């Protein structure tokens, strides 16, 4: 009788191992599908179409006043090697973060762009992106409200339509 019990235990362990492996594979496949199929919150392409900026947003839980986290993917002609991911956040005091209200992308040439981030609880931030010599280079800087207003106005944004608190 103990031989039958030992065989049953081995079969149960085998079935359990197969179930665990199957669950892990399904989890990995679901995570991969999620990451592959997620849609960009905002996209922009250079005037010549060779370079792209895609922004993905992860909204925080509103009641906890959590910032919105941004993942900014910058890709060049050779998207396998000429790419960069920039992580940023917008503190917006429980208000929704929206494209063309809190995030602006301006192409300053075929191979350079300016990204401006605005939020209720933060200084405006500018991220300069340049594609040169097969690389993506970027610089981040906090800018003052007056500078942000001038930059947006020069780029054709009607800042009077934006929430007035952005430039107080």
Residue pairs with C-beta under 8 A, 6 or more apart in sequence:
38 56
40 54
40 55
40 56
40 73
41 55
41 56
41 57
41 70
41 99
42 54
42 55
42 57
42 99
42 103
42 105
43 52
43 53
43 54
43 55
44 52
44 53
44 105
44 107
44 113
45 51
45 52
45 53
46 52
46 107
46 110
46 111
46 113
47 107
47 109
47 110
48 110
50 76
50 77
50 110
50 111
51 74
51 75
51 76
51 77
51 110
51 111
51 113
51 131
52 74
52 75
52 79
53 72
53 73
53 74
53 75
53 105
53 113
53 115
53 129
54 72
54 73
54 75
55 70
55 71
55 72
55 73
55 99
55 103
55 105
56 70
56 71
56 73
57 68
57 69
57 70
57 71
57 97
58 68
58 69
58 70
58 71
59 68
59 96
59 97
60 66
60 67
60 68
60 69
62 94
63 94
65 93
65 94
67 89
67 90
67 91
67 92
67 119
68 89
68 90
68 92
68 97
69 87
69 88
69 89
70 87
70 88
70 89
70 90
70 103
70 117
71 85
71 86
71 87
72 85
72 86
72 87
72 88
72 115
72 127
73 83
73 84
73 85
74 83
74 84
74 85
74 86
74 129
74 136
74 138
75 82
75 83
76 82
76 83
76 131
76 134
76 136
78 134
81 134
82 131
82 134
82 135
82 136
83 136
84 129
84 136
84 138
86 127
86 138
86 140
88 117
88 125
88 127
88 140
90 97
90 102
90 103
90 117
90 118
90 119
90 122
91 119
91 120
91 121
91 122
92 102
92 119
92 120
92 121
93 119
93 120
93 121
95 120
97 103
97 119
100 157
101 118
101 162
101 163
102 117
102 118
102 119
103 115
103 116
103 117
103 118
104 115
104 116
104 118
104 152
104 155
104 157
105 113
105 114
105 115
106 113
106 114
106 115
106 116
106 151
106 155
107 113
108 114
111 130
111 131
111 132
112 128
112 129
112 130
112 131
113 128
113 129
114 126
114 127
114 128
114 129
114 151
114 155
115 126
115 127
115 128
115 129
116 124
116 125
116 126
116 127
116 148
116 151
116 152
117 124
117 125
117 126
117 127
118 124
118 148
118 162
118 166
120 165
120 166
123 142
123 143
123 144
123 145
124 142
124 143
124 144
124 145
124 147
124 148
124 166
125 140
125 141
125 142
125 143
126 140
126 141
126 143
126 148
126 151
127 138
127 139
127 140
128 138
128 139
128 141
129 136
129 137
129 138
130 136
130 137
130 138
131 137
143 151
145 166
145 167
145 168
146 167
148 166
148 167
149 159
149 167
152 159
152 162
153 159
159 166
159 167
